[in-house]
């Protein structure tokens, strides 16, 4: 804008702006232009836009104070927003001046982006209608205004539709649903930037434009419906699998990833895998402290009760396999771990996932404890066999 336009618009924007301040700002503009720092139109555009945004965010008093302080010191447009924030929190104008000179009163990234978008919109509108006053809106204001327009447009569409025969109303069911979807997207803050919102504001009927563009795009809704079906069924199967393997009486799946894929049991494999990971996590977090606090047997009973003996022993066996040659694992524990060899061989790439970092003596004690009932049965069977006379 030109100098005369700036003076008139400032008086309209800030009615309490003093004549002395207006003169100071225009004199500063002359200096900036003579030094080649900024063109006249850019200087006036940027300061007017920033003062307009400050008024929208803080009310009229703060931008008026900043502008009138120009009688003593004219702030640069890039310091105005930061200066407004400081003034709103109780800074004096004198301290703001010192801050501007020493370090600058920088705006936040979000504030800068809002300013850049508003400046672009202002200059575009100025170029199209140079003699027409341009109202600058923030992103929030644009979203609110756009939602109001689209809501009114939709209400008019529905009101007109109600006058039609029932069959025609039914034939518009899809359009009604899609329009409602578009409106819903604008109920809260959108991901659109200010320039995109301004483009939508240019349409006489933005909601209709969005719907017609949707129809013209090469989108296959059937793909979305298929994805929805797959998601629902997979979610249901996952919930069932998680519940299944949370049961301590449920045997482990005992299959490799490749085997699970070949027989369509990937969901079950993942649930079984997560349960074993949780089993290992609990032992690593609580097993050591329980051992040192002499509550180890109680811990092991609860651990076995929660995860099942098979899974607990499997986790311990995977741990022992990672420490081959460790003499702190005694024969009873090694024999118990050996029973899981085939299962561990089938999941070679994942066996290490279930190994814990707990001390070997504690792992050995846990395995011997869990294996004790099985060893007792084996010992009794061997004694019975030996007591029978040979035939």
Number of C-alpha atoms within 10 A of each C-alpha: 19 12 16 10 15 20 19 11 16 20 15 11 17 19 11 15 20 17 13 13 20 20 14 20 25 19 13 18 22 17 14 15 16 12 10 10 11 15 15 19 15 16 23 21 21 22 21 22 24 25 24 23 21 23 18 15 15 13 12 17 14 19 27 21 16 22 25 22 21 18 16 12 17 20 22 16 18 18 19 25 24 20 30 24 17 16 18 13 9 8 13 12 17 12 13 22 19 12 15 19 12 9 8 18 23 16 18 11 9 9 14 15 14 19 23 17 18 25 20 16 21 21 19 12 15 16 12 10 11 13 10 10 12 15 11 18 21 17 20 14 13 18 23 16 15 20 21 15 17 21 18 14 17 19 12 11 14 13 11 10 16 11 10 11 9 10 8 12 14 13 10 11 10 10 15 17 11 15 18 14 12 15 18 11 12 18 13 12 11 12 10 12 13 23 17 11 18 19 11 16 17 9 12 11 15 18 24 17 12 15 16 12 11 12 10 8 8 8 10 8 9 9 10 11 11 11 11 12 12 12 12 12 11 13 13 11 14 17 13 15 18 17 11 16 23 18 14 18 15 14 14 19 16 17 18 19 17 13 15 17 13 10 8 11 16 18 19 21 22 17 21 24 20 16 19 23 16 14 22 25 17 14 23 17 13 15 24 17 14 17 18 10 9 11 12 20 16 11 18 22 14 12 20 17 14 16 22 21 18 16 23 23 24 26 27 25 28 24 23 23 19 13 14 9 9 11 10 15 21 14 12 17 24 16 16 21 23 15 13 18 14 11 18 22 12 16 16 13 11 15 19 15 15 21 23 23 14 16 12 18 14 18 26 20 19 23 27 22 17 20 18 15 11 10 15 11 11 12 12 11 12 11 11 10 11 10 9 8 6 6 3
